[in-house]
Amino acid sequence: QVQVVESGGGLVQPGGSLRLSCVVSGISVRSSGMAWYREAPGKQREWVASINKFGIPYYTGSVDGRFTASRDNAANAVYLQMNKLNVSDTATYFCTTGSDWGQGTQVIVSS
């Protein structure tokens, strides 16, 4: 059984940083590409970033240069370092193997 658990969300001021974590069990993150999505209030869930099985990250345009996806094979976890956060980044962030999803972690960017 695959389990995906996100953490690290919180309240941060504009311009601040957060690091989201996603710990996976039941499947190797190294063999499975992982992705981050987010869902803002009243909006559809959107793709934010991916890290493929080779460890190469990809980003949607609005976060490219500000967010960094990474992977720790030993911890079987992926991370999303988010810098220069702005109000439009406010959302619940989800981690997924593509077929299994976590419960999400909420990020609120507000002054």
N, C-alpha and C positions, 0 to 999 in steps of 0.2 A: 504494500500500500504506500503510495507516494504522499508525502506531506510537505507542504510549503508554508513556511512561517515568516512573515515580514515583521520588522521592528525598526524603531529609530525615528518614527515620525514625531511631530510636535509643533509647537508654536514658535515662529521665528520672525524677526523683523526683516523688512525688505533689505536686500543686500547681504543677508546672512547666509549661513551654510547649515546643511544637515547631511548626515550619512545614514542611508537606509541599508538595512541588512536583510538578507533572505536566506534562511537556512533550510536546506532540503534534505529529506530522508526518503529512502526507497528507490532512488535513482541517482546516478552520478551526474553532477552538473558538468563534469568534464565531457561526458559523452552526449549530453543533451544540451542543445542551445537553450539559453534562458532569456527571458525578456521582462522588461518593466513596462507596465501600463499605468495610466492614471485616469481617474474619473472625477471631474469637477462637478459641483452641484448643478443639476439641470442640464448637464452636457453628456454626450456619449463618451464611453471609455475610449481612450486614444493610446496608441503606442508611443512610448517614450524612448526606449533604448533596448538593444539586444546585445548579447555577447554569444558568439557562436562557439561551436565545440573546439575551435582552434584558439579561442580566447580573444578573438577580434571583436571589438565593440562597434556598434552602429547607433546613430542617434537621429531623432527627428530634428528638423531644422531649428525649432524654437529653443532647444536645449543644447544644441551643439556648441561646444566651447565653454559651457557652464557646468554641464553634468559629465561625470566620468563613471562608466560601468567597469567593474572589475570582478575577478573571481579568485576564490581561494579553494583550490582542489582538496587540500588536506581537511579543511573545515566543511567541505561540500556546501559552500555558500557563495552567493554573489552579493555585490554591494553596489549602491548607487550614491556616489558623492555628488552632492548638489551645492553649487556655489552661486553667488550672485542671484539669490532667489528673489523673485518678484511676486506681486500679488496674483498674477495669472498662473503661478505654479501651485496655487492652493488646490488641493485635490486629495483624494484617497489614492494611494499608490499601491499597485498590485504587482506581485512577482508571479511568473508563470513558466512552466516547462513547455507550454504550448497546449497541453491538455489538462494539466493540474494547476489550480490557482490557490493562492493564499487568501487570507481573510482581509488583507489590506492594512495599511497603516496611514493614518491621516496626517497630512502636512497642511499647516495653516500659516500663510505668510501675511502678516498684518503688523501695522505700527500701533 
